[in-house]
Amino acid sequence: MNGESVSLSHVGETTTTWPTRYTLVVFMLVTYVIDWAVRINFTVATPKIMSAYGWNKTEMGVVLSAFTWAFVAFKLPAGWLADRFGGMKTMIGGILFCSFITLLFPLTANIAVMAALRFLLGVGEITYPPSQIRLLARWFPDGERPKVNGICLAASSVGQLTAGPLAAWLLVSQGWHSVFYAFGILGVLWAIGFWRWDANPRTENRLNEQFLASAPRIRDKLAWSRLLRLRTVWGLVIVYISLTYCFWLFLNWLPTYLIEARGFTFLKAGLYSALPSVAQGAAQIAAGWLSTYLIARGFSKNFSRKLIMGVCFLGASLFLILIVVTLSPLLAVVYISASLALLGACYTPIWTLPTDLTVRWPGTLFGFIGTIGFLGGAVAPIVTGYIVDHTGSWHLAFYLASAISIIGFLATLFLVSTDSVDAELQA
């Protein structure tokens, strides 16, 4: 598939009752399930790996952080790849690469090599988000994009929901090495299936039939100096830093927190780590539908996107504090679920905004925002590990995340906009 850019509000459908782009949604859904399964297996195995190799939390924080540093380093190139070669080829290549890297984790006991593998895993997985943004801009009309974004993001929750208990069971029954072998093989098989569907000439023909015409490839040059002067772009960068910091604190340390601070067993930690994913997935789907509903009722894109983001950041800040003050382990899980649900819901409008801002360079713009924005996710595991190692408590880590969530709210309120920037970015 090529990397053309098409943004149509009205789609000319054929008489088929199941448009081929819906099949594409299914492929993206399962890709994200496997993607998050590969991510979550390491965090579930983290306590066992630390115990096996004698690493402390600061050292493990460095290994965990290596994954997100790849997002910082390669998100912009990944966006360019998606715009240049098309979303499908970039996504398929990413999942195949990640699966092979996953199979290598059990083969090393060296902390530097483990960190390098985590980094390479991140390099592969960072291809997914800009590929999704590219596919949305290419094959889906404006009215469907928020809903499809919400559904695909919810697939990450399904990945956590299924992978957490499964990884915990494999870890207890077969050892932590088996977790990586199982998920790595699954990813290879799925990548082959996705590639065969994409390689079928009838696939693109059927997708093209759903449009009145297929637009030619756009080769306009992006004016980077102008992009760097846009307030809304830097607003989204700050929003993304805030979001990834809070979200990746949970993603990297949640099972360990439940075991050490709340007294859960490995199996219970795997189970309860998955429960917040249910709330997160439901919230992400609801955010997509709510955004579409508000626009259909006459509210602007700007209002609908910012309302969801602002409310979610404020709510997440509150629940992050409640996690600290409650003495009940089960209530802590409830508050964690609420925090992750609201943080997850933020992703839906944020991932839709690049297609609101530009129809020419959505992948590249998303890559730029994420390159700097993922600094939050990159430092979160290191900062959290350092705080817990040196204070003996998780309280300060959650208070800090609550304050960072407030920063995300302020950036949403005062800096973010959905107004098109194509004219400003045209070189």
One Martini backbone bead per residue (centre of mass of N, CA, C, O) as a GRO file, in nm:
protein
  427
    1MET     BB    1   0.100   0.033   0.017
    2ASN     BB    2   0.058   0.355   0.020
    3GLY     BB    3   0.106   0.714   0.139
    4GLU     BB    4  -0.151   0.843   0.111
    5SER     BB    5  -0.371   1.136   0.144
    6VAL     BB    6  -0.700   1.113   0.292
    7SER     BB    7  -0.979   1.351   0.348
    8LEU     BB    8  -1.309   1.245   0.423
    9SER     BB    9  -1.648   1.306   0.503
   10HIS     BB   10  -1.741   1.139   0.244
   11VAL     BB   11  -1.852   0.813   0.168
   12GLY     BB   12  -1.843   0.580  -0.095
   13GLU     BB   13  -2.033   0.312  -0.088
   14THR     BB   14  -2.096   0.010  -0.121
   15THR     BB   15  -2.313  -0.270  -0.082
   16THR     BB   16  -2.162  -0.362   0.141
   17THR     BB   17  -2.202  -0.467   0.483
   18TRP     BB   18  -1.869  -0.499   0.496
   19PRO     BB   19  -1.634  -0.303   0.511
   20THR     BB   20  -1.294  -0.326   0.471
   21ARG     BB   21  -1.216  -0.124   0.699
   22TYR     BB   22  -1.322  -0.312   0.925
   23THR     BB   23  -1.104  -0.524   0.890
   24LEU     BB   24  -0.876  -0.334   0.959
   25VAL     BB   25  -0.965  -0.291   1.250
   26VAL     BB   26  -0.919  -0.581   1.338
   27PHE     BB   27  -0.617  -0.588   1.284
   28MET     BB   28  -0.549  -0.355   1.476
   29LEU     BB   29  -0.661  -0.475   1.731
   30VAL     BB   30  -0.481  -0.730   1.750
   31THR     BB   31  -0.215  -0.583   1.738
   32TYR     BB   32  -0.262  -0.435   2.013
   33VAL     BB   33  -0.291  -0.678   2.189
   34ILE     BB   34  -0.005  -0.787   2.135
   35ASP     BB   35   0.152  -0.538   2.204
   36TRP     BB   36   0.057  -0.532   2.512
   37ALA     BB   37   0.147  -0.813   2.583
   38VAL     BB   38   0.450  -0.760   2.539
   39ARG     BB   39   0.470  -0.536   2.752
   40ILE     BB   40   0.338  -0.674   3.015
   41ASN     BB   41   0.524  -0.922   3.062
   42PHE     BB   42   0.760  -0.769   3.200
   43THR     BB   43   0.609  -0.649   3.448
   44VAL     BB   44   0.521  -0.922   3.564
   45ALA     BB   45   0.833  -1.030   3.571
   46THR     BB   46   1.000  -0.828   3.742
   47PRO     BB   47   1.028  -0.958   4.027
   48LYS     BB   48   1.172  -1.217   3.922
   49ILE     BB   49   1.411  -1.083   3.783
   50MET     BB   50   1.520  -0.934   4.031
   51SER     BB   51   1.563  -1.191   4.199
   52ALA     BB   52   1.748  -1.355   4.000
   53TYR     BB   53   1.970  -1.090   3.961
   54GLY     BB   54   1.977  -0.861   4.196
   55TRP     BB   55   1.797  -0.618   4.139
   56ASN     BB   56   1.704  -0.306   4.176
   57LYS     BB   57   1.486  -0.049   4.116
   58THR     BB   58   1.679   0.137   3.968
   59GLU     BB   59   1.781  -0.072   3.764
   60MET     BB   60   1.500  -0.152   3.658
   61GLY     BB   61   1.421   0.133   3.569
   62VAL     BB   62   1.622   0.141   3.336
   63VAL     BB   63   1.508  -0.095   3.178
   64LEU     BB   64   1.219   0.012   3.151
   65SER     BB   65   1.303   0.290   3.016
   66ALA     BB   66   1.426   0.197   2.744
   67PHE     BB   67   1.163   0.173   2.591
   68THR     BB   68   1.083   0.488   2.598
   69TRP     BB   69   1.342   0.599   2.463
   70ALA     BB   70   1.262   0.493   2.186
   71PHE     BB   71   1.024   0.687   2.154
   72VAL     BB   72   1.194   0.942   2.154
   73ALA     BB   73   1.395   0.862   1.911
   74PHE     BB   74   1.156   0.714   1.693
   75LYS     BB   75   0.885   0.863   1.642
   76LEU     BB   76   0.951   1.045   1.402
   77PRO     BB   77   1.050   0.826   1.202
   78ALA     BB   78   0.783   0.666   1.218
   79GLY     BB   79   0.606   0.887   1.095
   80TRP     BB   80   0.758   0.899   0.827
   81LEU     BB   81   0.716   0.605   0.743
   82ALA     BB   82   0.406   0.616   0.735
   83ASP     BB   83   0.393   0.846   0.518
   84ARG     BB   84   0.580   0.700   0.303
   85PHE     BB   85   0.474   0.366   0.319
   86GLY     BB   86   0.253   0.325   0.513
   87GLY     BB   87   0.071   0.180   0.767
   88MET     BB   88   0.080  -0.127   0.716
   89LYS     BB   89   0.381  -0.186   0.668
   90THR     BB   90   0.476  -0.058   0.933
   91MET     BB   91   0.312  -0.236   1.129
   92ILE     BB   92   0.407  -0.516   1.040
   93GLY     BB   93   0.710  -0.469   1.084
   94GLY     BB   94   0.687  -0.408   1.387
   95ILE     BB   95   0.565  -0.679   1.494
   96LEU     BB   96   0.790  -0.862   1.389
   97PHE     BB   97   1.025  -0.734   1.540
   98CYS     BB   98   0.912  -0.762   1.831
   99SER     BB   99   0.889  -1.071   1.836
  100PHE     BB  100   1.190  -1.135   1.806
  101ILE     BB  101   1.286  -0.979   2.057
  102THR     BB  102   1.120  -1.137   2.269
  103LEU     BB  103   1.279  -1.414   2.221
  104LEU     BB  104   1.559  -1.293   2.363
  105PHE     BB  105   1.527  -1.243   2.672
  106PRO     BB  106   1.597  -1.539   2.797
  107LEU     BB  107   1.919  -1.522   2.685
  108THR     BB  108   1.966  -1.309   2.926
  109ALA     BB  109   2.159  -1.161   3.232
  110ASN     BB  110   2.221  -0.878   3.124
  111ILE     BB  111   2.145  -0.552   3.185
  112ALA     BB  112   2.238  -0.420   2.917
  113VAL     BB  113   2.098  -0.617   2.725
  114MET     BB  114   1.815  -0.584   2.837
  115ALA     BB  115   1.796  -0.282   2.771
  116ALA     BB  116   1.844  -0.312   2.466
  117LEU     BB  117   1.592  -0.484   2.413
  118ARG     BB  118   1.391  -0.277   2.514
  119PHE     BB  119   1.463  -0.066   2.306
  120LEU     BB  120   1.398  -0.238   2.052
  121LEU     BB  121   1.106  -0.282   2.123
  122GLY     BB  122   1.032   0.019   2.105
  123VAL     BB  123   1.104   0.060   1.809
  124GLY     BB  124   0.878  -0.126   1.706
  125GLU     BB  125   0.621  -0.007   1.866
  126ILE     BB  126   0.630   0.295   1.752
  127THR     BB  127   0.486   0.225   1.474
  128TYR     BB  128   0.181   0.211   1.548
  129PRO     BB  129   0.057   0.496   1.594
  130PRO     BB  130   0.130   0.632   1.314
  131SER     BB  131  -0.010   0.412   1.152
  132GLN     BB  132  -0.292   0.466   1.254
  133ILE     BB  133  -0.308   0.762   1.170
  134ARG     BB  134  -0.264   0.704   0.869
  135LEU     BB  135  -0.511   0.515   0.828
  136LEU     BB  136  -0.724   0.719   0.909
  137ALA     BB  137  -0.654   0.932   0.687
  138ARG     BB  138  -0.692   0.726   0.442
  139TRP     BB  139  -0.982   0.537   0.525
  140PHE     BB  140  -1.131   0.758   0.714
  141PRO     BB  141  -1.369   0.944   0.816
  142ASP     BB  142  -1.418   1.191   1.036
  143GLY     BB  143  -1.661   1.055   1.205
  144GLU     BB  144  -1.479   0.779   1.271
  145ARG     BB  145  -1.206   0.838   1.415
  146PRO     BB  146  -1.269   0.850   1.721
  147LYS     BB  147  -1.391   0.565   1.739
  148VAL     BB  148  -1.149   0.406   1.630
  149ASN     BB  149  -0.949   0.505   1.835
  150GLY     BB  150  -1.098   0.394   2.084
  151ILE     BB  151  -1.096   0.097   1.998
  152CYS     BB  152  -0.788   0.060   1.962
  153LEU     BB  153  -0.712   0.149   2.249
  154ALA     BB  154  -0.880  -0.074   2.391
  155ALA     BB  155  -0.697  -0.307   2.299
  156SER     BB  156  -0.483  -0.254   2.514
  157SER     BB  157  -0.666  -0.352   2.743
  158VAL     BB  158  -0.699  -0.638   2.642
  159GLY     BB  159  -0.402  -0.706   2.660
  160GLN     BB  160  -0.382  -0.666   2.967
  161LEU     BB  161  -0.616  -0.853   3.055
  162THR     BB  162  -0.491  -1.116   2.922
  163ALA     BB  163  -0.178  -1.101   2.991
  164GLY     BB  164  -0.161  -1.088   3.294
  165PRO     BB  165  -0.276  -1.369   3.380
  166LEU     BB  166  -0.112  -1.537   3.175
  167ALA     BB  167   0.169  -1.452   3.270
  168ALA     BB  168   0.133  -1.544   3.562
  169TRP     BB  169   0.082  -1.842   3.501
  170LEU     BB  170   0.343  -1.899   3.344
  171LEU     BB  171   0.537  -1.811   3.568
  172VAL     BB  172   0.445  -2.023   3.783
  173SER     BB  173   0.441  -2.292   3.594
  174GLN     BB  174   0.712  -2.224   3.376
  175GLY     BB  175   0.828  -1.956   3.397
  176TRP     BB  176   0.944  -1.651   3.272
  177HIS     BB  177   1.043  -1.743   2.989
  178SER     BB  178   0.764  -1.839   2.867
  179VAL     BB  179   0.636  -1.563   2.823
  180PHE     BB  180   0.817  -1.476   2.576
  181TYR     BB  181   0.768  -1.714   2.387
  182ALA     BB  182   0.461  -1.696   2.355
  183PHE     BB  183   0.437  -1.394   2.250
  184GLY     BB  184   0.639  -1.410   2.015
  185ILE     BB  185   0.496  -1.626   1.842
  186LEU     BB  186   0.225  -1.483   1.813
  187GLY     BB  187   0.334  -1.234   1.655
  188VAL     BB  188   0.442  -1.379   1.407
  189LEU     BB  189   0.175  -1.505   1.309
  190TRP     BB  190   0.016  -1.237   1.278
  191ALA     BB  191   0.202  -1.092   1.076
  192ILE     BB  192   0.158  -1.296   0.850
  193GLY     BB  193  -0.150  -1.255   0.822
  194PHE     BB  194  -0.147  -0.950   0.761
  195TRP     BB  195   0.035  -0.963   0.511
  196ARG     BB  196  -0.149  -1.141   0.333
  197TRP     BB  197  -0.384  -0.941   0.326
  198ASP     BB  198  -0.224  -0.695   0.206
  199ALA     BB  199  -0.104  -0.855  -0.053
  200ASN     BB  200  -0.377  -0.858  -0.159
  201PRO     BB  201  -0.508  -0.694  -0.430
  202ARG     BB  202  -0.812  -0.677  -0.324
  203THR     BB  203  -0.780  -0.497  -0.078
  204GLU     BB  204  -0.731  -0.217  -0.211
  205ASN     BB  205  -0.971  -0.224  -0.401
  206ARG     BB  206  -1.189  -0.230  -0.175
  207LEU     BB  207  -1.105   0.031  -0.041
  208ASN     BB  208  -1.139   0.214  -0.297
  209GLU     BB  209  -1.450   0.158  -0.341
  210GLN     BB  210  -1.528   0.355  -0.086
  211PHE     BB  211  -1.445   0.568  -0.297
  212LEU     BB  212  -1.468   0.795  -0.547
  213ALA     BB  213  -1.156   0.852  -0.498
  214SER     BB  214  -0.802   0.844  -0.540
  215ALA     BB  215  -0.560   1.018  -0.429
  216PRO     BB  216  -0.279   1.157  -0.477
  217ARG     BB  217   0.025   1.195  -0.392
  218ILE     BB  218   0.172   1.388  -0.142
  219ARG     BB  219   0.475   1.622  -0.174
  220ASP     BB  220   0.487   1.810   0.040
  221LYS     BB  221   0.660   2.035   0.234
  222LEU     BB  222   0.781   2.069   0.553
  223ALA     BB  223   0.776   2.342   0.784
  224TRP     BB  224   0.961   2.335   1.065
  225SER     BB  225   0.983   2.631   1.159
  226ARG     BB  226   0.670   2.659   1.187
  227LEU     BB  227   0.605   2.431   1.378
  228LEU     BB  228   0.787   2.550   1.621
  229ARG     BB  229   0.565   2.810   1.644
  230LEU     BB  230   0.330   2.635   1.750
  231ARG     BB  231   0.129   2.628   2.021
  232THR     BB  232  -0.037   2.360   1.990
  233VAL     BB  233   0.208   2.174   1.969
  234TRP     BB  234   0.327   2.239   2.255
  235GLY     BB  235   0.074   2.164   2.406
  236LEU     BB  236   0.081   1.862   2.322
  237VAL     BB  237   0.352   1.800   2.444
  238ILE     BB  238   0.275   1.854   2.740
  239VAL     BB  239   0.041   1.658   2.749
  240TYR     BB  240   0.212   1.405   2.678
  241ILE     BB  241   0.403   1.413   2.914
  242SER     BB  242   0.190   1.386   3.134
  243LEU     BB  243   0.055   1.124   3.036
  244THR     BB  244   0.304   0.930   3.019
  245TYR     BB  245   0.394   0.946   3.306
  246CYS     BB  246   0.139   0.834   3.446
  247PHE     BB  247   0.093   0.578   3.274
  248TRP     BB  248   0.394   0.449   3.309
  249LEU     BB  249   0.391   0.406   3.603
  250PHE     BB  250   0.182   0.178   3.589
  251LEU     BB  251   0.295  -0.004   3.361
  252ASN     BB  252   0.572  -0.070   3.524
  253TRP     BB  253   0.468  -0.085   3.862
  254LEU     BB  254   0.203  -0.223   3.949
  255PRO     BB  255   0.270  -0.514   4.039
  256THR     BB  256   0.483  -0.427   4.249
  257TYR     BB  257   0.298  -0.252   4.422
  258LEU     BB  258   0.091  -0.475   4.500
  259ILE     BB  259   0.300  -0.656   4.641
  260GLU     BB  260   0.454  -0.450   4.838
  261ALA     BB  261   0.213  -0.242   4.937
  262ARG     BB  262  -0.058  -0.464   4.929
  263GLY     BB  263   0.002  -0.792   4.948
  264PHE     BB  264   0.015  -0.945   4.691
  265THR     BB  265   0.027  -1.188   4.487
  266PHE     BB  266   0.119  -1.281   4.181
  267LEU     BB  267  -0.163  -1.367   4.084
  268LYS     BB  268  -0.319  -1.123   4.197
  269ALA     BB  269  -0.154  -0.908   4.052
  270GLY     BB  270  -0.230  -1.001   3.768
  271LEU     BB  271  -0.533  -0.962   3.804
  272TYR     BB  272  -0.543  -0.661   3.921
  273SER     BB  273  -0.384  -0.539   3.675
  274ALA     BB  274  -0.625  -0.599   3.470
  275LEU     BB  275  -0.879  -0.445   3.573
  276PRO     BB  276  -0.809  -0.149   3.482
  277SER     BB  277  -0.842  -0.220   3.176
  278VAL     BB  278  -1.147  -0.218   3.163
  279ALA     BB  279  -1.186   0.081   3.228
  280GLN     BB  280  -1.001   0.190   3.009
  281GLY     BB  281  -1.146   0.076   2.758
  282ALA     BB  282  -1.424   0.201   2.809
  283ALA     BB  283  -1.324   0.498   2.812
  284GLN     BB  284  -1.209   0.507   2.522
  285ILE     BB  285  -1.471   0.449   2.375
  286ALA     BB  286  -1.641   0.674   2.506
  287ALA     BB  287  -1.470   0.913   2.403
  288GLY     BB  288  -1.524   0.870   2.102
  289TRP     BB  289  -1.837   0.890   2.117
  290LEU     BB  290  -1.858   1.163   2.260
  291SER     BB  291  -1.719   1.334   2.046
  292THR     BB  292  -1.921   1.268   1.820
  293TYR     BB  293  -2.178   1.362   1.967
  294LEU     BB  294  -2.103   1.660   2.017
  295ILE     BB  295  -2.071   1.733   1.718
  296ALA     BB  296  -2.364   1.646   1.633
  297ARG     BB  297  -2.481   1.876   1.849
  298GLY     BB  298  -2.276   2.142   1.763
  299PHE     BB  299  -2.007   2.106   1.864
  300SER     BB  300  -1.689   2.155   1.865
  301LYS     BB  301  -1.390   2.013   1.839
  302ASN     BB  302  -1.248   2.180   2.051
  303PHE     BB  303  -1.447   2.124   2.282
  304SER     BB  304  -1.460   1.811   2.283
  305ARG     BB  305  -1.159   1.751   2.326
  306LYS     BB  306  -1.102   1.939   2.580
  307LEU     BB  307  -1.311   1.829   2.773
  308ILE     BB  308  -1.201   1.543   2.801
  309MET     BB  309  -0.911   1.612   2.885
  310GLY     BB  310  -0.966   1.794   3.132
  311VAL     BB  311  -1.136   1.598   3.305
  312CYS     BB  312  -0.926   1.366   3.311
  313PHE     BB  313  -0.692   1.511   3.449
  314LEU     BB  314  -0.840   1.592   3.708
  315GLY     BB  315  -0.936   1.310   3.795
  316ALA     BB  316  -0.657   1.172   3.807
  317SER     BB  317  -0.537   1.352   4.027
  318LEU     BB  318  -0.732   1.264   4.250
  319PHE     BB  319  -0.686   0.947   4.243
  320LEU     BB  320  -0.380   0.955   4.307
  321ILE     BB  321  -0.434   1.045   4.601
  322LEU     BB  322  -0.629   0.816   4.695
  323ILE     BB  323  -0.425   0.586   4.681
  324VAL     BB  324  -0.261   0.685   4.931
  325VAL     BB  325  -0.494   0.723   5.164
  326THR     BB  326  -0.570   0.442   5.145
  327LEU     BB  327  -0.597   0.121   5.330
  328SER     BB  328  -0.731  -0.031   5.097
  329PRO     BB  329  -0.654  -0.250   4.851
  330LEU     BB  330  -0.923  -0.244   4.687
  331LEU     BB  331  -0.948   0.064   4.669
  332ALA     BB  332  -0.684   0.103   4.520
  333VAL     BB  333  -0.780  -0.044   4.265
  334VAL     BB  334  -1.011   0.149   4.205
  335TYR     BB  335  -0.834   0.408   4.176
  336ILE     BB  336  -0.654   0.298   3.957
  337SER     BB  337  -0.880   0.249   3.753
  338ALA     BB  338  -0.971   0.544   3.735
  339SER     BB  339  -0.704   0.664   3.643
  340LEU     BB  340  -0.667   0.488   3.385
  341ALA     BB  341  -0.931   0.564   3.249
  342LEU     BB  342  -0.870   0.870   3.219
  343LEU     BB  343  -0.597   0.847   3.078
  344GLY     BB  344  -0.698   0.674   2.842
  345ALA     BB  345  -0.912   0.881   2.736
  346CYS     BB  346  -0.701   1.094   2.642
  347TYR     BB  347  -0.594   0.946   2.388
  348THR     BB  348  -0.823   0.982   2.188
  349PRO     BB  349  -0.801   1.293   2.125
  350ILE     BB  350  -0.492   1.303   2.082
  351TRP     BB  351  -0.497   1.100   1.830
  352THR     BB  352  -0.696   1.294   1.663
  353LEU     BB  353  -0.559   1.577   1.633
  354PRO     BB  354  -0.364   1.537   1.387
  355THR     BB  355  -0.617   1.511   1.185
  356ASP     BB  356  -0.719   1.799   1.248
  357LEU     BB  357  -0.453   1.968   1.175
  358THR     BB  358  -0.370   1.738   0.944
  359VAL     BB  359  -0.370   1.576   0.609
  360ARG     BB  360  -0.056   1.555   0.527
  361TRP     BB  361   0.107   1.514   0.840
  362PRO     BB  362   0.010   1.317   1.080
  363GLY     BB  363   0.254   1.129   1.140
  364THR     BB  364   0.472   1.346   1.182
  365LEU     BB  365   0.331   1.509   1.400
  366PHE     BB  366   0.297   1.276   1.598
  367GLY     BB  367   0.600   1.215   1.616
  368PHE     BB  368   0.689   1.485   1.737
  369ILE     BB  369   0.513   1.488   1.989
  370GLY     BB  370   0.615   1.205   2.095
  371THR     BB  371   0.917   1.249   2.118
  372ILE     BB  372   0.885   1.454   2.356
  373GLY     BB  373   0.643   1.335   2.522
  374PHE     BB  374   0.807   1.060   2.609
  375LEU     BB  375   0.974   1.168   2.843
  376GLY     BB  376   0.774   1.094   3.062
  377GLY     BB  377   0.785   0.781   3.019
  378ALA     BB  378   1.100   0.756   3.053
  379VAL     BB  379   1.126   0.878   3.360
  380ALA     BB  380   0.916   0.735   3.543
  381PRO     BB  381   1.066   0.465   3.627
  382ILE     BB  382   1.315   0.605   3.750
  383VAL     BB  383   1.187   0.797   3.953
  384THR     BB  384   1.023   0.586   4.104
  385GLY     BB  385   1.254   0.398   4.188
  386TYR     BB  386   1.414   0.615   4.343
  387ILE     BB  387   1.200   0.698   4.550
  388VAL     BB  388   1.157   0.415   4.678
  389ASP     BB  389   1.453   0.355   4.754
  390HIS     BB  390   1.488   0.644   4.934
  391THR     BB  391   1.195   0.621   5.110
  392GLY     BB  392   1.014   0.345   5.121
  393SER     BB  393   0.789   0.489   4.931
  394TRP     BB  394   0.496   0.564   4.716
  395HIS     BB  395   0.373   0.847   4.770
  396LEU     BB  396   0.547   1.056   4.611
  397ALA     BB  397   0.496   0.934   4.330
  398PHE     BB  398   0.185   1.005   4.327
  399TYR     BB  399   0.200   1.307   4.384
  400LEU     BB  400   0.363   1.380   4.134
  401ALA     BB  401   0.157   1.275   3.925
  402SER     BB  402  -0.070   1.467   4.009
  403ALA     BB  403   0.080   1.730   3.929
  404ILE     BB  404   0.124   1.654   3.629
  405SER     BB  405  -0.178   1.639   3.557
  406ILE     BB  406  -0.229   1.944   3.595
  407ILE     BB  407  -0.048   2.034   3.364
  408GLY     BB  408  -0.222   1.903   3.145
  409PHE     BB  409  -0.470   2.076   3.194
  410LEU     BB  410  -0.344   2.358   3.137
  411ALA     BB  411  -0.257   2.298   2.846
  412THR     BB  412  -0.539   2.241   2.739
  413LEU     BB  413  -0.674   2.514   2.812
  414PHE     BB  414  -0.432   2.726   2.679
  415LEU     BB  415  -0.300   2.566   2.400
  416VAL     BB  416  -0.509   2.394   2.269
  417SER     BB  417  -0.601   2.306   1.922
  418THR     BB  418  -0.797   2.227   1.604
  419ASP     BB  419  -0.674   2.401   1.409
  420SER     BB  420  -0.554   2.424   1.114
  421VAL     BB  421  -0.192   2.385   0.984
  422ASP     BB  422  -0.133   2.352   0.679
  423ALA     BB  423  -0.064   2.641   0.588
  424GLU     BB  424   0.180   2.679   0.787
  425LEU     BB  425   0.341   2.403   0.684
  426GLN     BB  426   0.383   2.508   0.407
  427ALA     BB  427   0.673   2.541   0.202
   0.00000   0.00000   0.00000
